[in-house]
């Protein structure tokens, strides 16, 4: 599978975090370490960016947060679970639609090899 340059940079940072920490920690630990890697590598990001829901023409703050919004072009949803489920994919796709961001990465750190925990999504409507 071929990824764009930004996705490749993000995945490289995630591999570095996973190489040092391995599986078994909380999602919050991976998020902070990945944020550090982004900073070291000059990648602009926002952590836990608020995401409102548009409903019948009004915007509502429903408490949703994007784990990492990278360069205003890529949503990164982190997990530290035994296996990702369809609901995790649906969550990322919904966040992408609500934010108007066409590319997203679902990264599950609770795997032996990080490549087994990576999924990339692209919305066709953008």
C-alpha positions as CSV (number, residue, x, y, z in Angstrom):
1,X,0.0,0.0,0.0
2,X,1.4,3.4,-1.0
3,X,1.0,6.4,1.3
4,X,1.4,10.1,0.8
5,X,4.5,11.8,2.3
6,X,2.7,13.1,5.4
7,X,1.3,9.7,6.2
8,X,4.7,8.2,5.8
9,X,6.3,10.7,8.2
10,X,3.5,10.1,10.8
11,X,3.9,6.3,10.4
12,X,7.7,6.7,10.8
13,X,7.2,8.5,14.1
14,X,4.7,5.9,15.3
15,X,7.2,3.1,14.5
16,X,9.8,4.9,16.5
17,X,7.4,5.2,19.5
18,X,6.4,1.5,19.2
19,X,10.1,0.5,18.9
20,X,10.9,2.1,22.2
21,X,7.7,1.3,24.2
22,X,6.3,-1.8,22.6
23,X,2.7,-2.9,23.3
24,X,0.8,-2.9,26.6
25,X,0.6,0.8,27.6
26,X,-2.3,3.1,27.8
27,X,-3.3,5.1,24.7
28,X,-2.5,8.3,26.5
29,X,1.2,7.3,26.8
30,X,1.5,6.6,23.1
31,X,-0.2,9.9,22.3
32,X,2.2,11.9,24.4
33,X,5.2,10.1,23.0
34,X,4.0,10.4,19.4
35,X,3.4,14.2,20.0
36,X,7.0,14.4,21.2
37,X,8.2,12.6,18.0
38,X,6.1,15.0,15.9
39,X,7.8,18.0,17.6
40,X,11.3,16.6,17.2
41,X,10.5,16.0,13.5
42,X,9.0,19.4,12.8
43,X,5.5,18.1,12.2
44,X,2.8,20.5,13.1
45,X,-0.1,19.0,15.1
46,X,-2.9,19.6,17.5
47,X,-3.6,17.1,20.3
48,X,-7.2,16.3,21.3
49,X,-8.6,18.9,19.0
50,X,-12.3,19.6,19.8
51,X,-14.7,18.5,17.1
52,X,-18.2,19.9,16.9
53,X,-21.2,18.2,15.3
54,X,-23.3,20.0,12.8
55,X,-27.0,19.1,13.3
56,X,-29.8,20.8,11.3
57,X,-27.7,23.8,10.5
58,X,-26.3,24.4,14.0
59,X,-22.9,23.4,15.5
60,X,-23.0,21.5,18.8
61,X,-20.2,20.8,21.1
62,X,-20.8,17.2,22.0
63,X,-17.4,16.5,23.6
64,X,-15.7,14.8,20.7
65,X,-12.0,15.2,20.3
66,X,-9.7,14.2,17.5
67,X,-6.7,12.4,19.0
68,X,-4.2,14.1,16.7
69,X,-4.8,16.5,13.8
70,X,-1.6,16.6,11.8
71,X,-0.8,19.6,9.6
72,X,-4.5,20.3,9.2
73,X,-4.5,17.5,6.6
74,X,-4.5,14.2,8.5
75,X,-6.5,12.8,11.4
76,X,-4.7,10.2,13.6
77,X,-6.9,8.1,15.8
78,X,-4.9,6.1,18.4
79,X,-5.9,2.9,20.0
80,X,-4.2,0.5,22.5
81,X,-6.6,-2.4,22.2
82,X,-6.4,-6.2,21.6
83,X,-7.8,-5.7,18.1
84,X,-9.5,-2.8,16.3
85,X,-13.1,-3.3,15.5
86,X,-15.5,-1.9,12.8
87,X,-16.7,0.7,15.4
88,X,-13.1,2.1,15.6
89,X,-13.0,2.5,11.8
90,X,-16.5,4.1,11.8
91,X,-15.4,6.5,14.5
92,X,-12.4,7.7,12.4
93,X,-14.4,8.0,9.2
94,X,-17.1,10.0,11.1
95,X,-14.4,12.3,12.5
96,X,-13.0,12.8,9.0
97,X,-16.4,13.7,7.6
98,X,-17.2,16.1,10.4
99,X,-13.8,17.8,10.2
100,X,-13.7,17.9,6.4
101,X,-10.3,16.1,6.5
102,X,-10.2,13.4,3.7
103,X,-7.3,11.3,5.1
104,X,-7.0,9.4,8.4
105,X,-4.8,6.9,10.1
106,X,-6.0,4.4,12.7
107,X,-3.0,3.2,14.7
108,X,-3.3,0.5,17.2
109,X,-0.1,0.3,19.4
110,X,-1.2,-2.9,21.2
111,X,0.4,-5.2,18.5
112,X,3.7,-7.0,18.3
113,X,4.5,-5.4,14.9
114,X,3.2,-1.9,14.4
115,X,2.5,-2.5,10.7
116,X,-0.2,-5.0,11.8
117,X,-1.9,-2.1,13.7
118,X,-2.0,0.5,10.9
119,X,-5.0,1.3,8.7
120,X,-5.2,4.3,6.4
121,X,-8.5,5.7,5.2
122,X,-9.3,8.2,2.4
123,X,-12.7,9.7,1.8
124,X,-13.7,9.7,-1.9
125,X,-15.9,12.8,-1.7
126,X,-13.0,15.2,-1.3
